[in-house]
Amino acid sequence: MEVRDVLRAQGSSGRKPRLYGVRTSWSTVGDGEFFCPDCGGDRNYRRRTGRRRFTLLGVPLVARGSAGPVVECAACRARFAMDVLDHPTTARFSAMLRDAVHTVALAVLAAGGTDSRPVRETAVVTVREAGFDDCTEEQLTELVDALAADTGRYIVDPGPCGAALAIELHEALEPLAPHLAAAGRESIVLGAARIALADGAYSPAEREVLATVGGALQLAPEVTRGLLAAASRTPS
């Protein structure tokens, strides 16, 4: 087709003829599920890379480099930088939060002991509210005992909050913290504080564990201390 024929065809459609431009041809190189910021929920995505070409009258002529990679939502077709995949899906976020609360409850129990029934009951309520509906006192007690006996994990170092226990807390809480608002992070600390306070004032070991929890959740030390003081003044 000659140039005049292309112009005539474009003019007959009512569009202003476009003589030149840059067109990107996209190719799909992977897929999966992600949290789409535009849709506001979990969606399927395609990971795509592109090749840019200079076009004349719609005909690709000269390569102009590569584009992407990008993440394209299969629902709304919006494209995002690859770091959008760093945000967990809704299902993954729920699992992370549930596991974090469970780990914190075990840590508080490990620091304060499992002899107190009010402490065990409060721990069970906290863990159930996080999503472990079938949690029981026996399960938590058995886990704490097993962890205490496991020399590779909890309570292996001198002091109330040994290095191994701190590692467990950081591994559970640090990946979650960037995706939780301040109120959500504070709620985890307050839930842990209620467990510790179920049988009376904080013990030194419990305070150290709770401070570790606050630090792993990226709360300033003074914020954590304020939350613990507020919890101790709240009637149970």
C-alpha positions in Angstrom: 0.0 0.0 0.0 1.3 3.4 -1.0 1.6 6.3 1.5 -1.4 8.1 -0.1 -3.5 5.0 0.3 -2.7 4.8 4.0 -3.5 8.4 4.5 -6.8 8.1 2.6 -7.8 5.0 4.7 -7.0 6.8 8.0 -8.8 10.0 6.8 -11.9 8.1 5.9 -12.2 6.8 9.4 -12.5 10.3 10.8 -9.1 10.1 12.7 -6.3 12.5 12.2 -3.5 10.7 10.3 -0.5 9.9 12.5 2.6 9.7 10.5 5.0 8.4 13.1 5.4 7.3 16.7 6.8 4.6 19.0 4.9 1.3 19.5 5.6 -1.3 22.2 5.0 -5.0 21.5 4.5 -6.9 24.7 5.3 -10.5 25.4 4.1 -12.5 28.5 7.0 -14.2 30.3 5.2 -15.4 33.5 2.0 -15.1 35.5 0.7 -15.5 39.0 -1.6 -13.9 41.6 -1.0 -10.5 43.2 -2.7 -7.6 45.1 -3.8 -5.1 42.4 -3.7 -1.6 43.8 -6.2 -0.3 41.2 -8.7 -3.1 41.7 -8.1 -3.2 45.5 -8.0 -7.0 45.7 -6.3 -10.2 44.7 -6.1 -10.6 40.9 -4.2 -12.7 38.4 -1.3 -11.0 36.7 0.9 -11.4 33.7 4.6 -10.5 33.9 5.4 -8.9 30.6 8.4 -7.5 28.7 8.2 -5.3 25.6 10.2 -4.2 22.6 9.8 -0.6 21.4 9.9 0.2 17.7 9.7 3.5 15.8 6.8 3.3 13.5 6.0 5.2 10.3 2.4 5.2 9.2 1.8 2.4 11.7 4.5 0.2 10.2 7.3 -0.8 12.7 10.7 0.1 11.3 13.5 0.8 13.8 14.1 -0.9 17.2 14.1 1.7 20.1 15.1 -0.6 23.0 13.2 -2.7 25.5 10.4 -2.0 27.9 9.5 -3.5 31.3 9.4 -5.9 32.8 6.0 -4.9 34.1 3.2 -6.6 36.0 -0.1 -6.3 34.1 -3.4 -7.0 36.0 -5.5 -9.5 34.1 -8.7 -7.8 35.2 -8.2 -4.1 34.8 -5.1 -4.2 32.4 -3.2 -1.6 34.5 0.5 -2.0 34.5 2.8 -1.7 37.5 6.5 -1.9 38.4 7.8 -5.2 39.5 7.9 -4.1 43.2 4.1 -4.3 43.3 4.7 -8.1 43.9 6.3 -7.2 47.2 2.8 -6.6 48.6 1.3 -9.8 49.8 -2.0 -11.0 48.5 -4.9 -10.8 50.9 -4.8 -14.5 51.5 -1.0 -14.4 52.2 -1.4 -11.3 54.4 -4.0 -13.1 56.5 -1.8 -16.1 56.9 1.2 -13.9 57.9 -0.9 -12.1 60.5 -2.3 -15.3 62.0 1.2 -16.9 62.2 2.6 -13.7 63.8 0.0 -13.6 66.5 0.5 -17.3 67.2 4.3 -16.9 67.5 3.9 -13.9 69.8 1.5 -15.8 72.1 4.0 -18.7 72.3 6.8 -16.3 73.1 4.9 -14.7 75.9 3.9 -18.1 77.3 7.5 -19.3 77.1 8.7 -16.2 79.0 6.0 -16.3 81.7 5.3 -20.0 82.0 2.2 -22.0 81.3 1.2 -22.7 84.9 -1.4 -19.9 85.1 -4.8 -20.9 83.7 -5.9 -17.2 83.1 -2.7 -16.8 81.0 -3.4 -19.9 79.0 -7.0 -18.9 78.5 -6.1 -15.4 77.3 -3.5 -16.8 74.9 -6.1 -19.1 73.4 -8.6 -16.3 72.9 -5.9 -14.2 71.3 -4.8 -16.9 68.9 -8.4 -17.9 68.0 -9.2 -14.3 67.2 -6.3 -14.2 64.8 -7.7 -17.1 62.8 -6.7 -20.4 64.5 -10.2 -21.3 65.5 -9.4 -24.8 66.8 -6.6 -23.6 69.1 -6.6 -25.1 72.7 -4.7 -24.7 75.9 -3.2 -28.1 75.5 -1.9 -27.3 72.0 -0.2 -24.1 73.2 1.3 -25.8 76.3 2.6 -28.7 74.3 4.2 -26.3 71.7 5.9 -24.2 74.4 7.2 -27.4 76.1 8.5 -28.7 72.8 10.1 -25.4 71.9 11.8 -25.2 75.3 13.2 -28.7 74.8 14.4 -28.0 71.3 18.0 -26.7 71.7 17.8 -25.2 68.2 15.0 -22.8 69.0 13.4 -21.2 72.1 15.0 -20.7 75.5 18.5 -21.8 74.6 20.5 -18.7 75.9 20.9 -17.3 79.3 18.5 -14.5 80.1 14.8 -14.0 79.7 14.9 -13.4 76.0 17.7 -15.3 74.4 19.0 -14.8 70.9 17.1 -17.8 69.5 13.7 -16.5 70.8 14.4 -13.0 69.4 15.2 -14.5 66.0 11.9 -16.4 66.0 10.0 -13.2 66.7 11.8 -11.1 64.1 11.3 -13.8 61.4 7.5 -13.8 62.1 7.0 -10.0 62.6 9.5 -8.1 60.4 8.0 -9.2 57.0 4.6 -8.3 58.3 5.4 -4.8 59.7 5.7 -2.8 56.5 2.2 -3.9 55.4 0.5 -3.0 58.8 -0.7 0.4 59.8 0.6 1.7 63.1 -2.7 0.8 64.8 -2.4 -2.8 63.5 1.2 -3.2 64.9 0.1 -1.7 68.2 -2.8 -4.1 68.4 -0.4 -7.1 68.3 1.6 -5.6 71.2 -1.5 -5.0 73.2 -2.8 -8.5 72.6 0.6 -9.9 73.8 0.4 -7.6 76.8 -3.0 -8.8 77.8 -1.6 -12.4 77.8 1.2 -11.4 80.1 -1.0 -9.4 82.4 -3.6 -12.2 82.8 -1.9 -13.4 86.0 -0.7 -10.0 87.3 2.1 -7.5 86.6 4.7 -8.1 83.9 7.6 -10.2 84.9 11.1 -9.0 83.7 11.1 -11.9 81.2 7.7 -10.9 79.8 8.8 -7.2 79.5 11.8 -8.2 77.5 9.8 -10.4 75.2 7.2 -7.6 74.7 10.0 -5.1 74.0 11.3 -7.5 71.3 7.9 -7.8 69.8 7.6 -4.0 69.6 11.0 -3.7 68.0 10.3 -6.3 65.4 7.1 -4.5 64.5 9.2 -1.3 63.9 7.6 0.6 66.9 9.8 3.0 68.7 10.8 1.8 72.2 8.9 4.7 73.8 5.8 3.7 71.9 6.1 0.1 73.1 6.6 1.3 76.7 3.5 3.5 76.4 1.4 0.6 75.1 2.5 -1.7 77.9 1.8 1.0 80.5 -1.7 1.6 79.0 -2.5 -2.1 79.0 -1.5 -2.4 82.6 -4.0 0.3 83.5 -6.8 -1.2 81.6 -9.1 -3.5 83.6 -9.1 -7.0 82.4 
